[in-house]
Amino acid sequence: MSKKIICFGETLWDILPSGAAPGGAPMNVAIRSKAFGLDSSVISRVGSDALGNELINFLKKKQVDTSLLQIDKKLPTGEVNVFIDTKGIASYDIKYPTAWDNIQLTEASIEKVKTADAFIFGSLACRDDVSKKTLFTLLNHAKFKVFDVNLRPGFFDIELIEKLIKISDLVKLNDEEIVVIANQFGSNSNDLFENISFLYRKFKTRSICVTRGERGAVFFRNSKFYINDGLIVEVADTVGSGDSFLSALIFKLLSQNNHQSTLNFACAIGTIVATKTGANPEISINEIDKIIKQF
């Protein structure tokens, strides 16, 4: 029987220089996880509009469970203007309010979360009180809580971040986010390993993973560091790269205990996505094997 994951939060359209594409970290994680063979569901909300209908149909084509995807009759489906710099690095202008800010608590979602092997969520989903209250209630029923930190300008609340870290089993950040957060909590260091150790001592978080772009990632689990130094590749854009990395990390954590192998696999997936356009490109087994052999 395949493992079950639930992703909570934003489902939206990324308005890229190349055109509109389905996006949102929770949805991206769910889609990639389904491609790995996991039973993936999304708890979110879209508008009662053409963009919402397209997102629902898109998820169904990807075989992601949409039974917990709500429809809002007043608020529109989310949209994000995505800007890509000369290095392929993305920045975002996120519209507010939209349907995913109004995710309602339902008995069906509570029961689904209770049976899930992993519950994945991000801080951005808490920018409105309605979705935030729903999230914190669902977290009370989750077995394995994965916090995907997504610091976005205008939506940064350190007290909220603290609460979410304390309740989580796995925290995933990038190398810029961990410096900001660790310094907010009293660290005076810019060193990655010192800041991971600092957050572990402060919050007793069992697992912390930090992505470092082309320099790979560091995974801290059960008081031990695992390191992947990454590969230099030609980047198309970074949209969805971190989301696919997290999907791969969770997939392997749920199926094996070799943490270095788990990290290498996740880095390979993130690297491949960065070489392609959009958040959810197709990936072949041969591509994965080729990258892993280079680590």
HUZISUL-V82200 format. One line per field, one symbol per residue. ss: DSSP state (h for helix, s for strand, l for the rest). phi: phi as a letter, one per 40 degrees, with the letter a starting at -180 (. if undefined). psi: psi as a letter, one per 40 degrees, with the letter a starting at -180 (. if undefined). Layout:
BEGIN
ss = ???
phi = ???
psi = ???
END
This chain:
BEGIN
ss = lllssssslllsssssllssssslhhhhhhhhhhhlllsssssssssllhhhhhhhhhhhhlllslllsssslllllssssssslllllsssssllllhhhhllllhhhhhhhhhllssssshhhhllhhhhhhhhhhhlllllsssslllllllllhhhhhhhhhhllssssshhhhhhhhhhlllllllhhhhhhhhhhhhlllssssslhhhlsssssllsssssllllllllllllhhhhhhhhhhhhhlllllhhhhhhhhhhhhhhhhllllllllllhhhhhhhhlll
phi = .ccbbbbbhcbabcccdchcadahddcccccccccchccbbbbaabccacccccccccccccgccbcbccbbcbccccbbcbbbcccgccbbbccacbdccbcccbcccccccdcccabbabcccccbccccccdcccccbccbbbcccbcbdgbbbcccdccccccccbbbbbcccccdccccchcbbbcdccccccccccbfccbbbbcbgccgabbbafgbcbbbcgbcbcccaccgccccdcdcccdcccbabccccccccccccccccccbcgcbccbccccccccdccc
psi = hiihihhhahhahhgideaiiiahdddddddddddeeihhihhahiigiddddddddddddefhhedehihhediiiiihhhhhaeeehiiihhiiiideefhihiddddddddeidihhiiddeeeidddddddddddeeidhhhhghghhhefhhdddddddddeidhhhiiddddddddddeeheiehdddddddddddefhdhhhhifbeebihhhhfeihhhheaihihhdiehedddddddddddddeeiegddddddddddddddddeihidfiihiddddddddee.
END
